Amino acid sequence: MHIILPCPSCGEECEHLLVDESRNPVVRCTICGHIHRRVPAKEEEEIPVRVIVSQEGESRVCSVSLEPAEFVAVGDFLAAECGDEAFGVEVTSIEAKGKRVKKARARDTSALWTRAIDQVVVRASVHKGWVTSPVSVVCEGNEEFSVGESWTFGPLPFRITHVKLRNGKVLRKDGQRAPARAVKRIYGNRL
């Protein structure tokens, strides 16, 4: 039987012939002939990490399973489990070793603060002359909004003039687009 492994002698990742099948099998490199023991890699079990999920003014405590050595960073997308429900979230803050950090290993993380991104509320300010009307709509997180498009939120039809993103960037050119989960506010002129 052949196994592909890195050889400690020649440094190549190549086929090795299984010489002895025991607890720590003995293998021989097919390139240089070096005989060595193959120590099976220890698989780490996933650990649960506490996740606080915010969704439109409500928060709930959920969890996510991660490998202990895996890194988590602000801006990462994960699948949080809340009882029987599972949904997509974006990491907004991390607490590790008693501090707020931008990146940490799962084993060092005590909590992840996240926001739900499967369904989001998109807010818009619709202008007509001197009057501005605030409106909002619930939509899928991956639905895209494009500058120059026409939309109707509730009773107000409008044309998008610019889109402010959560990261502070503002889209102003016709055709520029962003998914709903990244939108802070949409601005438009009433039709």
Secondary structure as UniProt FT lines:
FT   STRAND          2..6
FT   TURN            8..10
FT   STRAND          13..20
FT   STRAND          26..29
FT   TURN            30..32
FT   STRAND          35..37
FT   STRAND          47..55
FT   TURN            56..57
FT   STRAND          58..66
FT   TURN            68..69
FT   STRAND          71..73
FT   TURN            74..75
FT   STRAND          77..82
FT   TURN            83..84
FT   STRAND          85..96
FT   TURN            97..98
FT   STRAND          99..101
FT   STRAND          103..105
FT   HELIX           106..108
FT   STRAND          109..116
FT   STRAND          119..128
FT   TURN            129..130
FT   STRAND          131..140
FT   TURN            141..142
FT   STRAND          144..146
FT   TURN            147..148
FT   STRAND          150..153
FT   TURN            154..155
FT   STRAND          156..165
FT   TURN            166..167
FT   STRAND          170..171
FT   TURN            174..175
FT   STRAND          177..179
FT   HELIX           180..182
FT   STRAND          183..190
//
